[in-house]
Amino acid sequence: MNWTEITATVPTEQTEIASAIANMAVPYGIYIEDYSDLEQGAFEVAHVDLIDEELRQKQRDKSVIHLYIAEDDNATEKLAYLNERMREAKIDFVLNRETVDDTFWNENWKKYFKAFEVGKKLAVCPSWEKYENKENRKVISLDPGAAFGTGTHATTSLCLNVLEDTVTGESEILDIGTGSGILAIAGLLLGAKSAVGVDIDEQSVKTAKENAERNNVYENAEFLQGDLADKISGRYNIVCANIIADIIIRLFDNVKDFMTDDGILIVSGIIDLRADEVKNEALKHGFKIEKTLTKEEWYSFVLTK
């Protein structure tokens, strides 16, 4: 299948807010080229000082955000949305578009997605790499394909840290906007009884099922295609929603129907500019804020009824 690739070139210091806008435009995820700390990053990740000359030539004061639009979606509409929202945010940006195929997409994920550790118990490893598990961590083997969620983004890692602290053998998890399935799978690897993931995108549901099989948790996992919780029944003691502020606010209307009385709701994907708005809406809908977590410019809230 062909995709439209849209690239947004922005000043490095505006990368976070620009990437938040980009995430609102597509459900498939984005990746970001940011070489502002190339030398330090290379040393921390790979413990090397020798860096390819081609990388050294990359701009240090600019980031490039890559978005992919499916061929049955409206790329022109997405471009107009990005143009309008970035102007509103006073971002200095340049947008470009071109057509690419699945092979290009998959190879780009492999180039930028490397194994890493989360918290004290988890590690995330691309399915095409090997991870030396010296600390006996629960290793999530992942191939994101065209779905959002590798764990590298601040919003996902915040959720993973909460799951690490809260999952028990009795936990039943609902993951709304499951993407690659990473949160549902992480919960099962941490010992949860069951996990259900739902996503509006058919490709994401397919990818999540494949990742569950890859991690040998498929028997206790179910992935459904639907809008928010419209295909969901039952009650869960952990509900995750790592999406965007507008959708989280919409979710507050009926998500309590799917929570046990002592259940928690983990919401993430909230840029700092929208954090107070989401917090106020949560309180208005009768939630109690148990925890506020931040990483970079992103917020997550742990809520109870």
N, C-alpha and C positions, 0 to 999 in steps of 0.2 A: 504494500500500500504506500502511496505517496503522501508526504506531509508537507505543509508549508512551514518553513523555519522563519521565525521573526527574531531578529537580533536588536536589542536595545543597548546602545553604547552610552554610558553615563559616567559622570565623575565618581571616583572611588568612594568618596564620602557620602554619596547619595545612593549607594548600592542597596542598602537595606530597605529603604522606602520604595525604591524602584522595583525591587524584587517582590515586595508585598503586593504592589499593583499588578505585576506580571502574574503572580499566583492567582489573583482574582480573575484574570482573563482566561486561564486555561485550567482544566481539571487534570491534565496529564503530568504536571510537574515541570520544573525548569532546571537549568543548570547555569552556573555563573563562572565566568573566567575573571579572576581577580589576582593580579600578579604584584600587588602593592607590597606584600611581605614575602616575596619569592624566596630569598636566601634563607630567612629565618624559618619559613614554613618547610622548605626542603630539608633543613637540618633536623627539625623536630619530628617530621614524619619518616624520613628515610635515613637520617643521620649521615648525610653526605654534604660536601661543600661544592662538589663538581656539578655544574648545572649546564644542560644543553644550551648551546649558543642561540638556538632559535627561540628558546624561552626567555633568554636574557634580553632579546630584542623587543619583547612584548611591552606595551604601554604600562607604566606603573601608576599613572594618575587616572586611568580609565578602567572601568569594568565592562564586560560584555555579558548581557543576560540573554540566554537562548530560550525561546518558547517554540513549541511545536503544535501546529493546528492540523487535526485530521482532515482528510480530503473531503469528507462529507460535512464539515463544519464551515463557518463563514469567516475566512481569514481577513477579508476586507473590514468586516464589522469589528473583529478583534483589534486590528490596526487602529481603527477610529477610536475605539475605547481606550487603548494605550495612549494614543496621542492626547486625548482629552484629559485623562486622569493625570498624566505626567505634567501637562501644562498647569493643571490645577495645583499640583504639588510643587510647582516652580523648580522642576528638575531640568537640567541642561542635557538634552538627550538627542540621539540620532537613531531612527528606526530604519531597518532594511528587511527585505523578505526574499526568500528563494524557495524552490521546491527541492525536497530531498526524499530519499526512500528509507524503508525500515532498516536496511543495512547500515546506513549512515547514522541513524538514531542509536541503534544498539552499540555501535563501536564508540560513539561519544560517551555513552554511559560507562562503558568499560574503561575509558581513558581517565575519567574523573572520579570514579567510585572505588575507593580502597578500603581495606579492613580497618576497623577502629573499635575502641572499647567505650562502653557507656556505663557510668556508675561503678558499682562494685561487683555486679553479678553478670553483666551482659557484654557480649561482643557482637558486632555486625560484620559479616564477611561476604563479599560478592561470591556468587556461586562458582565463578571461574578462577578463584584464588584459594590458597590454603592458609589457614590461620594456626599459628603455633600457640596452643592453649595452655600456657604455663600456669595460669591461676585457676584452672578448672571453671571457667565461665560458661554460662549458657550461650552457645553460639548460634546466632540467627543467620542462616545461609540464605542469601537474597539475590534475586534477579529482578530488578524493578521493571524491566521492559519499558512499556509506555505508561506506567502508573507512577503516581507520586508516592514518595516515602522510601528513602534509603536510610533514614536515621541521622544523616549528616546535618540536616537542617535543624536549627535551634528548636523549632516548634515540636519536632518529633522527638528529639532527645529529652526535652522537658517531660513529655508524656512517658517515655521509657523509664525515666528516673522515678516518677510517681508510681508506675506499675511495679517496679522493683521493690518499693517500700510497702505496697498495699496488697499485692496478690497473695492469696492463700489457696489451700487445696479445695476450698469450698467456693472459690470465686467463679462467677458466671459473667462473662464479659460481652458487652455490646460495643462494637467499634463502628461508628457512623462516619462515612467518608473513608473507608478502609484503605483505598489506594492499593499499594503493593501487599497489604495485609500485615505489615510489620508489627503493628501494635497487638493485633489479635494473636499472632504467632508468638510474639514475645511473652504475652500473658500465659499462653499454654506451656511454653518452655519453662516459665517460672513456677509452674505447678497448678495453674487454673483448671477448674473442672471442665469448662467448655468456653467457646468463644464464637460469636456470630459477627460477621462483618458485612456491611452493606455499602454499596457505592452506586452512584447514578450512571457510571461509565461501564459499559460492557467489557471493555478491554481490561480495566482494573480488576473486575471480578474474576476474569479468566486468569490474570497474573497472580492474584491472591491465592486462588485454588492451587495453582502450580507451586507457589512458594510454600503453602501448607504441606503439600506432598513432599517437597524437597526437605522439609524439616521434620518429617514423620509425625505430624500432629493432625493430619487430615481427618482422622476418625472423630476427633473432638471439635472440629471446626466446621462452620457452615458460612458460605459467602453468597450473598443475594444481590441482585440488581434492583435498585429502587431509589426513590427520592427521599432522603433522610430516613425516617423510620416508618414509611408507609407500608412496608412489607413485613414489619416486625410484630411479633406477639410475645407475651410473657414479660417477666420482670427480671432485671439484672442488678447485681450489687456493684458492678463497675461498668459505667458507660463512658466511652471516650469519644470526643469529637474534635479531631485535629483538622480544622477546616479554615474558614475565614470569619471575621467578625459578623458580617451581615447574615451569614447562614446560621451561626451560633445563636444570634438574637432571635432568628426565626424558630430555631429549635426549642427555645425556652417555653414556647406555647404549650407543648404537649409531651416533652421528654420525661416529665415526672411519671407519666403513665407507664413508663418502661423501667422505672427504678424501684427497687425494694425500699422499704421504709428506712433502712439503715444504709442505703446505697450511696455511692459517690458518683459525681459527674465531673470528668476531667475535660476541660475545654482548653484548646490551644490553637495557635495560628493567628494570634491577635497582635498586631503591630502596636507599638506604644501609643501612637496617636489615637487608637480606638479603645485602649484599655479601660479608661474610665466609663466610656459609653457601655461597654459590655458588662462591667461591674455593676453599674446602676440598673441595667436591664435585668441582671440576675437577681438583684435585691428586690426589684419591682415584682418579679415573678415568684417571690417567696423562697428564694434560695439563700443559704448561709454560706459565706465564703470561709472555708476552712484553711486554705493555703493560697498564697500568691507567689508564683515562681517567675523569675525573669532570666533571660539569657540574651545577650546582645541587645537588640531593640524589640524583643518579643516577650509576650506575656502568656502565662497559663494560669488558670484558676482551678482549684479543687473545691467543688461545691457539694453541699448536702441539702436535703429538703428542709 
